[in-house]
């Protein structure tokens, strides 16, 4: 069955709804219907198309309420001084999904305490650890309302190609290269080490 969405009144959802009514099958859930809008929330992610026509770009960022729920769950574990493997696994999945809609998908290394708790820890008390505290500080800075940095997808590649790419590799390296290693393709590689506080400051600074 092919739905002629172009012939539907107002939206493709109207066309699909008409098809359901014509075939006398289960109607679409009205509470899940969304009217046409430049910005929509889908699975906890905000999709903003307001600049698609004017600037050739679409941006994504996590829904602030979902982020606050995740932070609230982590704070509750801190207050109770306990995080069981099942809870850690659940929060790991939520954070993994949320960070996919952040600029650069940052935050993947910060969930290591959750991986440790979900798959390796054997202490039956499952206490809140210093590593988890650092994780909470990091995600509080990353996911707090007002500081969510959008992931921007360029629809017009010709407009995006004028910007020179910059790649930053950060890891716990050996020797004197501990820290961050950025490459600017119009210059030589530059090596430097910065503190976590400075990285958070740069991340929160308006673009």
C-alpha positions in Angstrom: 0.0 0.0 0.0 1.4 3.4 -1.0 0.1 6.5 0.9 -0.2 9.6 -1.3 1.2 12.0 1.3 1.2 14.8 -1.2 -2.6 14.6 -1.5 -3.2 14.6 2.2 -4.8 17.6 3.8 -2.4 19.6 6.1 0.1 16.8 6.6 1.3 13.3 5.9 -0.3 12.3 9.2 -3.7 13.3 7.9 -3.2 11.2 4.8 -2.2 8.2 6.9 -5.1 8.7 9.2 -7.5 8.8 6.2 -6.0 5.5 5.0 -6.7 3.9 8.4 -10.3 5.2 8.4 -10.8 4.0 4.8 -9.6 0.5 5.7 -11.6 0.4 8.9 -8.6 -0.6 10.9 -7.4 0.6 14.3 -7.3 4.4 14.4 -4.1 6.3 15.2 -3.7 7.4 18.8 -4.8 11.0 18.9 -2.7 11.8 21.9 0.4 11.0 19.8 -0.6 13.2 16.9 1.7 16.2 16.5 0.8 19.2 14.5 3.2 20.7 11.9 6.0 22.8 13.6 9.5 23.9 13.0 10.7 22.1 16.1 9.5 18.7 17.3 10.4 16.4 20.2 11.0 12.8 19.1 12.0 10.2 21.6 13.4 12.8 24.0 15.3 14.6 21.4 14.4 18.1 20.1 14.7 18.4 16.3 14.9 22.0 15.1 14.3 22.7 11.4 13.7 26.4 11.7 17.0 27.2 9.9 16.6 24.5 7.2 15.4 26.8 4.5 17.3 29.9 5.4 20.7 28.4 6.4 20.6 24.8 5.2 21.0 23.2 8.6 19.0 21.2 11.1 20.0 21.0 14.7 19.4 18.4 17.4 19.7 18.5 21.2 18.4 16.5 24.2 15.1 17.5 25.8 15.8 19.4 29.0 13.2 17.5 31.0 14.7 14.2 30.0 18.2 15.4 31.0 16.9 16.6 34.4 15.3 13.2 35.0 18.6 11.5 34.3 20.5 13.8 36.6 17.8 13.4 39.3 18.2 9.6 39.2 22.0 10.0 39.6 21.5 12.4 42.5 19.1 10.0 44.2 21.8 7.2 44.0 24.3 9.6 45.6 21.9 10.5 48.4 21.2 6.8 49.1 24.9 6.0 48.7 24.1 3.0 46.5 23.8 2.2 42.9 23.0 -1.4 42.0 24.1 -3.0 38.7 20.6 -2.9 37.2 20.3 0.9 38.0 23.7 1.5 36.5 22.8 -0.4 33.3 19.6 1.6 33.0 21.3 5.0 33.4 24.1 3.9 31.0 21.5 3.2 28.3 19.8 6.6 28.9 23.0 8.5 28.9 24.2 6.7 25.8 21.1 7.7 23.9 21.1 11.3 25.1 24.7 11.9 24.2 24.1 10.9 20.6 22.2 14.2 20.1 24.9 16.4 21.7 27.6 18.2 19.7 30.5 15.8 19.1 28.8 13.1 21.1 30.8 14.0 24.2 30.4 12.2 27.4 31.1 8.6 26.3 34.2 8.3 28.6 32.4 9.7 31.5 30.0 6.7 31.8 32.9 4.3 32.6 31.8 4.2 36.3 28.5 2.9 35.2 30.1 0.2 33.0 32.3 -0.7 36.0 29.2 -1.1 38.3 27.0 -2.8 35.8 29.5 -5.5 34.7 32.5 -5.7 37.1 31.9 -4.6 40.6 31.5 -7.4 43.2 31.0 -5.4 46.4 27.4 -6.3 47.5 27.0 -2.9 49.1 27.4 -1.2 45.6 28.3 2.2 47.2 28.5 5.6 45.5 32.1 6.1 44.5 34.4 9.1 43.9 34.4 8.2 40.2 30.6 8.4 40.2 30.8 11.8 41.9 33.1 13.1 39.2 30.7 11.6 36.6 27.8 13.5 38.2 29.7 16.7 38.2 30.6 16.3 34.5 27.0 15.4 33.4 25.5 18.2 35.5 27.7 20.7 33.6 27.0 19.0 30.3 23.2 18.4 30.5 22.0 21.4 32.6 19.3 23.5 31.0 20.8 26.5 29.2 24.1 24.8 28.4 23.0 22.1 25.9 25.1 22.5 22.8 23.3 21.5 19.7 24.4 19.0 17.1 24.1 20.8 13.8 23.7 18.8 10.6 24.5 20.8 7.4 22.1 20.1 4.6 24.0 22.2 2.1 27.5 20.7 1.9 28.8 23.4 -0.3 28.0 26.0 2.4 29.6 23.8 5.1 32.8 23.0 3.2 34.2 26.5 3.6 34.9 25.9 7.2 38.2 24.1 7.8 37.9 20.9 9.8 39.5 20.6 13.3 40.0 17.2 15.0 40.7 16.9 18.7 41.8 13.6 20.2 41.8 13.4 23.9 42.9 10.4 26.0 45.2 9.3 28.8 48.3 8.9 26.7 51.7 7.9 27.8 54.8 10.0 28.1 54.6 13.8 27.8 51.5 13.7 25.5 49.0 13.4 28.4 46.0 15.5 27.7 44.5 16.8 24.4 46.0 16.6 20.9 44.2 18.8 18.4 44.9 18.8 14.7 44.3 21.9 12.6 44.6 20.8 8.9 45.9 24.3 8.0 48.7 24.1 10.6 51.0 21.7 12.3 49.7 19.5 15.1 49.6 21.3 18.5 50.1 19.6 21.8 48.8 20.9 25.1 47.2 19.8 28.3 44.3 21.5 30.0 42.2 20.9 33.1 38.7 19.5 33.2 37.4 22.7 34.6 38.8 24.6 31.6 37.2 22.2 29.2 33.8 22.6 30.8 34.2 26.4 30.7 35.0 26.2 27.0 32.1 23.9 26.3 29.6 26.1 28.1 30.8 29.3 26.4 28.4 30.6 23.8 29.3 29.8 20.2 
